[in-house]
Amino acid sequence: MPLTRTPDAAWLAQALGRLYLRLFGWRVEGRLPAGTKAVAIAAPHTSNWDLPLMLAVSYVLGVKPSWLGKRQLFVGPLGWLLRRLGGIPVDRARRTNLVEQVTAYFATVDQLFLVIPPSGTRQRATHWKSGFYHIARGAQVPIICAFLDYRRKVGGVGPVIVPSGDVRADMQVVRDFYARITGKYPALTTPAILLEEDAAAERVRREA
């Protein structure tokens, strides 16, 4: 079965996505894997332009992306609109952490294509946030390396990774792929390194 698809008007969404990308000289590469649930990495994330391009690429691929937002935003008419646009409210004040909340949510739905920008910011940071990895592992869904390459004006999907628990090995596949991808502002690109990797390397050094 395919991943989460756009609703009945999928053909219209795909047509609009193709038109938008064509106007800006972009094209789409890659194919979505079989399955109905996945976590998609959105990287590199360095510009506000990433969002409309990501949506257009998603529509061309025939998928309706979902994303996480603070529960406080999902009230009244705005909340309705945000849900229609794929927003999933999460409560950061709850005792259970975000990874547990989202992992539990995956179990309640039949289809979900969750897009997460692991840098967490458009500015350069020292590490990626690891939530995407732990959500995918906890929910037992694959990680899709989605991308926007501004150098080639190409967006799409790359490698698909089934989290093994060996974070360093899995992240090396991710790093090898994104090393070839250029964001709109390369200087703002956050390195594809998780804090857990540094911690693990430090433990090995101390035990050696």
C-alpha positions as CSV (number, residue, x, y, z in Angstrom):
1,M,0.0,0.0,0.0
2,P,1.2,3.5,-0.7
3,L,2.2,6.1,1.9
4,T,-0.4,8.7,3.0
5,R,-1.8,10.2,-0.1
6,T,-3.5,13.5,-0.8
7,P,-7.4,13.4,-0.6
8,D,-9.9,13.0,-3.4
9,A,-8.5,16.1,-5.1
10,A,-5.0,14.5,-5.4
11,W,-4.8,15.2,-9.1
12,L,-5.4,18.9,-8.4
13,A,-2.8,19.1,-5.7
14,Q,-0.3,17.3,-7.9
15,A,-1.0,19.7,-10.8
16,L,-0.5,22.7,-8.6
17,G,2.7,21.2,-7.2
18,R,4.1,20.6,-10.7
19,L,3.1,24.1,-11.8
20,Y,4.7,25.8,-8.7
21,L,8.0,23.8,-9.2
22,R,8.0,24.5,-13.0
23,L,7.6,28.2,-12.4
24,F,10.8,28.2,-10.2
25,G,12.7,25.8,-12.4
26,W,12.6,22.8,-9.9
27,R,12.1,19.1,-10.5
28,V,11.4,16.0,-8.4
29,E,13.6,12.9,-8.0
30,G,13.0,9.6,-6.2
31,R,10.1,7.4,-5.4
32,L,8.3,6.8,-2.1
33,P,8.7,3.3,-0.6
34,A,5.8,0.9,-0.1
35,G,4.0,1.3,3.2
36,T,1.6,3.6,4.9
37,K,3.7,5.2,7.7
38,A,7.1,6.9,7.8
39,V,9.2,9.6,9.3
40,A,10.7,11.9,6.8
41,I,13.8,14.0,7.4
42,A,13.5,17.5,6.1
43,A,17.0,18.7,5.4
44,P,18.9,20.9,5.0
45,H,16.5,23.5,6.5
46,T,18.0,27.0,6.1
47,S,15.3,29.1,4.6
48,N,11.6,30.0,4.8
49,W,11.4,28.9,1.1
50,D,11.9,25.3,2.2
51,L,8.2,25.0,3.3
52,P,6.4,25.9,0.1
53,L,9.0,23.9,-1.9
54,M,8.6,20.9,0.4
55,L,4.8,21.0,0.1
56,A,5.0,21.2,-3.7
57,V,7.4,18.3,-3.9
58,S,5.2,16.3,-1.5
59,Y,2.1,16.9,-3.7
60,V,3.9,15.9,-6.8
61,L,4.9,12.6,-5.1
62,G,1.3,12.2,-4.1
63,V,1.8,12.4,-0.4
64,K,0.1,14.6,2.3
65,P,2.8,15.6,4.8
66,S,2.1,16.0,8.5
67,W,4.1,18.0,11.0
68,L,4.2,18.7,14.7
69,G,3.1,22.0,16.3
70,K,2.5,23.3,19.8
71,R,-1.0,22.4,21.1
72,Q,-1.6,26.1,22.0
73,L,-1.7,27.0,18.3
74,F,-4.5,24.5,17.5
75,V,-7.5,26.5,18.7
76,G,-10.5,28.0,16.9
77,P,-10.4,28.6,13.2
78,L,-6.6,28.6,13.1
79,G,-6.5,25.2,14.7
80,W,-8.9,23.8,12.1
81,L,-6.7,25.3,9.3
82,L,-3.5,24.0,10.8
83,R,-5.0,20.5,11.0
84,R,-6.1,20.7,7.4
85,L,-2.6,21.6,6.5
86,G,-1.2,18.4,8.2
87,G,-0.5,19.8,11.7
88,I,-0.5,17.5,14.6
89,P,-0.8,19.2,18.1
90,V,1.6,18.0,20.7
91,D,1.7,19.0,24.4
92,R,5.3,19.8,25.6
93,A,4.0,20.4,29.1
94,R,2.9,16.8,29.6
95,R,5.0,14.4,31.7
96,T,5.5,12.1,28.8
97,N,8.1,13.4,26.4
98,L,7.6,14.3,22.8
99,V,9.0,11.1,21.4
100,E,6.6,9.0,23.5
101,Q,3.6,11.2,22.5
102,V,4.3,10.9,18.8
103,T,5.2,7.2,19.0
104,A,1.9,6.6,20.7
105,Y,0.1,8.7,18.0
106,F,1.6,6.6,15.2
107,A,-0.2,3.5,16.8
108,T,-3.6,5.3,16.6
109,V,-3.6,6.0,12.8
110,D,-3.5,3.9,9.7
111,Q,-1.5,6.3,7.6
112,L,1.0,9.0,8.5
113,F,3.9,10.7,6.6
114,L,5.5,12.8,9.4
115,V,8.0,15.4,8.2
116,I,10.6,16.5,10.8
117,P,13.4,19.1,10.3
118,P,16.0,17.6,12.6
119,S,18.1,20.8,12.8
120,G,15.1,22.4,14.6
121,T,16.1,25.8,13.3
122,R,17.0,27.7,10.1
123,Q,20.2,28.9,11.8
124,R,23.3,26.7,12.1
125,A,23.4,24.6,15.2
126,T,26.0,22.2,16.5
127,H,23.9,19.0,16.2
128,W,20.7,17.6,14.8
129,K,17.9,16.8,17.3
130,S,17.5,13.0,17.6
131,G,13.7,12.9,18.0
132,F,13.1,11.8,14.5
133,Y,15.3,8.8,15.0
134,H,13.7,7.7,18.3
135,I,10.2,8.3,17.0
136,A,10.8,6.1,13.9
137,R,12.5,3.4,16.0
138,G,9.7,3.4,18.7
139,A,6.9,3.4,16.1
140,Q,8.8,0.8,14.0
141,V,8.5,2.8,10.8
142,P,11.2,3.7,8.2
143,I,13.1,7.0,8.0
144,I,13.0,8.6,4.6
145,C,15.7,11.1,3.6
146,A,13.7,13.9,2.0
147,F,15.7,16.8,0.5
148,L,15.8,20.1,-1.3
149,D,18.9,20.6,-3.3
150,Y,19.1,24.3,-4.2
151,R,22.3,23.9,-6.2
152,R,20.5,21.5,-8.7
153,K,17.0,22.8,-8.0
154,V,15.9,19.3,-7.2
155,G,13.6,18.0,-4.4
156,G,12.6,14.5,-3.6
157,V,13.4,11.5,-1.6
158,G,16.7,9.6,-1.2
159,P,17.7,6.6,1.0
160,V,15.1,4.8,3.2
161,I,16.5,3.6,6.5
162,V,15.0,1.1,9.0
163,P,16.5,2.2,12.3
164,S,18.6,-0.6,13.7
165,G,19.5,0.9,17.1
166,D,23.1,1.4,16.0
167,V,22.7,5.1,15.8
168,R,26.2,5.8,14.5
169,A,25.9,3.3,11.6
170,D,22.4,4.5,10.6
171,M,23.5,8.2,10.8
172,Q,26.5,7.5,8.6
173,V,24.1,6.5,5.8
174,V,22.3,9.8,6.4
175,R,25.5,11.8,6.4
176,D,26.8,10.3,3.2
177,F,23.6,11.2,1.4
178,Y,23.2,14.8,2.7
179,A,26.8,15.6,2.1
180,R,25.8,15.9,-1.6
181,I,22.8,18.2,-0.9
182,T,23.1,22.0,-0.8
183,G,20.6,24.1,1.1
184,K,19.6,27.6,0.1
185,Y,22.1,29.1,2.6
186,P,24.9,26.5,2.9
187,A,26.6,28.4,5.7
188,L,23.5,27.9,7.9
189,T,23.4,24.1,7.4
190,T,23.6,22.1,10.7
191,P,25.9,19.1,10.6
192,A,24.1,15.7,10.5
193,I,25.4,14.6,13.9
194,L,23.4,13.6,16.9
195,L,24.5,14.3,20.5
196,E,24.2,10.6,21.2
197,E,26.9,9.9,18.7
198,D,29.3,12.2,20.5
199,A,28.4,10.7,23.9
200,A,28.9,7.2,22.6
201,A,32.3,8.1,21.1
202,E,33.3,9.7,24.4
203,R,32.4,6.5,26.3
204,V,34.5,4.4,24.0
205,R,37.4,6.8,24.4
206,R,37.2,6.6,28.2
207,E,36.9,2.8,28.1
208,A,39.9,2.3,25.8
